[in-house]
Amino acid sequence: VNIIKRLNLSHNYLYRLTNNTFKGMESLSILDLSYNEIERIEVEAFAGLNQLNDLNLDHNSIRNLDSFVFKDLINVYKLSIGNNFIETLKPFTFKNLYNLYMLWLANNLIERIEDDALIGLNRVVTFSLNHGNNLKHIKSESLRGLNGCAIIDFSNQNLTYLMPFTFKYASTARYIDLSKNSIKLISSNAFNGLKMLEALNLDQNKVETIESNAFYGLHLLRRLNLNFQNISRLNEFSFDGMDSLEYLDLSNNKIVSLKKNIFYGLNKLIFLNLDYNPIMKIDSEAFYGLNSMLCFSFSFNNLTQINELAFDKVDSM
């Protein structure tokens, strides 16, 4: 038995994996348990499977994953647990998964990631809860373990706010998608620590307020989407600190005026989209410091007044 490399048990009626279920099958490389009715996995169910590379648990009825349940799977590089009923990721669920780089969690019911739940995912390239989950808040400690992750996708969740230093343990992320949530508030320093981030997608949220220094520390960010929000007012230096930003989309908001120094610090910005706002007035030097601009777009606004010095100090115009 111990020479078997692949075991396919999919499309059966298994409902429980007990301790040492696969004893004597230490040579397994691929294990497919998808499309069963598994509700419970005991903590030693995968004991001895340290040669396993691919584990598929998709389309079961799993509601709970115990801490350390995958601790023997030190060589797994692909783990699929999508289309289950998991509500909470517990501490050290993924501990010892040293070689994991593909993790599929879509179409669960995840509302909460507990502190240290993601420890062990330092090689995972993409961490996604997109599709069918319902994450309500993110604590910085809950993301501890994503220190090698390049892409984080929390789109289509139920997030309502972002606290300071939310992503401090995900410092290698290059792209973060937070679109289609219910975020109303972006706190100061919410993204501080994301020193390698290049693109941030926040479209289709409910953002009303952007606190000063909300984007502080995003020195390599090149693209920021803030379209389809409820932003009515932008404060001075709202975007200060984004030295590399090239594309900014603020379309479909509720901005009524553009005041001086709103865009201060965006000296590499090339494209600014302010379409579909109720902007009525643009103050003098509203675009001060935008020295690289190639395209402004203000279509479908309510402009009645453009101050004669509104575009003053825009060197590229």
Disulfide bonds with the S-S distance in Angstrom:
none
